[in-house]
Amino acid sequence: TRMIIRAAKVMRLDSLWAIDHWLDFPPMGIWDEDFSWVAEAGSSPHEFFSWTPLLGFAAGRAGKIQLAVGVTDPLRHHPVKLAQDALTLAHVARRPPILGIGAGEAENLIPYGINFDTPVARLEEALQIIRMCFDSRGPFDFNGEHFQLDGAMMDLGTPPDRTPEVWVAAHGPRMLRLTGRYGDGWYPAIQMTPDQYATGLATIREAATNAGRDPMAITPGFSMFYAVAPSETEAEQLLNSPPVRFFALLTPHSFWAQLGHSHPLGEGFRGGIDFIPQRYEGPEILKAMAAVPADVLAKTVVWGTPTQVIDQIGALVGVGLRHVTLVSMSAL
């Protein structure tokens, strides 16, 4: 963690994000050095620290770097606990922390016996409760379908100008509208064209306006997966690397269908939200990876030379993007 913070300062990064996962996506059956140099003998892709102590440790060393989690969910964690964690971090960090939140993923829920029915409805209630925790003083009530609070209190409060920001990992229309009603930021992670990004942002801003909020106060973000190399030929070679091929499998069937292909994991497959790694054997996933078409690979991640990648980011900035979080596929 100390080394990551030092590197972030040297690179003059604005934010540092932790992950809230219990599992990663690669099945153990493909986790070896042929998949990635990260997969050392005896290691596991499913080794994750808890984000709350991790960012608490980082807070004393991060300085002006904004600390964030991207993303947690209100299915594993009660929304009052999430609010308390974010408020605690606000007290120990120099900048307002970002509570990135979404509707959850099957891999972090179903193997642990956590109900994954109506996750968006549960998230909507959670967003309201988190806001109440940030804004209320003294007891408050909430009578929802999924959460009921009777005289609940969260009097921790925030230091001046350090109220946590809530960024919603939204992609579908309903989630985009929730971002407009309750979010301080938008944090999608699926590759989009500038037109698609602009359409999503317009939905968010319309919902914010309808809710009586300032639509321009919501930060348009993006968790961008990218592959970069000194030359376009080398970057294209990266697209054929196992991590990128596997990442392409985590895109939904609807994405493949737009390009005229059938997803090897089935027409009902919704992408990473449905994927549970221990339910797939290595040979099955390797066969599916080999079947990923070139055009699917090319549209799964942002790729190219540094100049080309910057230009693609610039095209999104042109339609509203203000905060990009880069996830390097090249490093795997």
Number of C-alpha atoms within 10 A of each C-alpha: 11 11 8 12 18 13 12 16 17 9 9 11 14 14 19 21 18 19 16 19 21 14 19 16 17 22 19 17 15 20 20 17 11 11 16 15 12 15 17 12 10 7 12 17 16 14 11 14 13 13 20 18 12 13 23 18 16 21 23 11 16 22 14 16 22 18 25 25 20 24 22 23 26 22 21 13 11 14 23 22 14 21 24 18 17 25 26 18 29 26 21 17 23 20 21 25 29 25 28 25 25 25 23 22 20 18 21 22 17 13 12 11 8 12 12 16 9 10 17 17 15 20 23 21 19 25 24 14 24 22 17 18 26 21 13 15 13 10 13 15 13 15 10 14 9 13 13 13 14 10 10 14 16 20 15 15 18 18 13 9 10 17 20 24 21 25 27 30 28 23 18 10 12 14 22 25 24 20 29 28 25 21 26 22 26 29 28 22 17 17 19 18 12 19 12 13 20 19 12 21 25 18 18 29 22 18 20 24 14 14 14 11 16 14 20 13 12 24 19 24 23 24 18 20 20 21 24 23 17 11 14 15 11 14 19 19 12 22 27 17 17 18 18 24 23 22 19 26 25 21 20 21 20 17 19 22 13 10 12 11 15 15 24 17 17 10 13 11 18 17 19 18 16 16 21 20 19 15 10 15 13 17 11 13 20 16 11 17 21 12 13 21 14 13 12 21 21 16 17 24 22 22 25 25 18 16 12 15 17 13 13 17 17 14 15 21 18 12 17 18 20 14 17 17 18 11 14 14 20 17 12 15
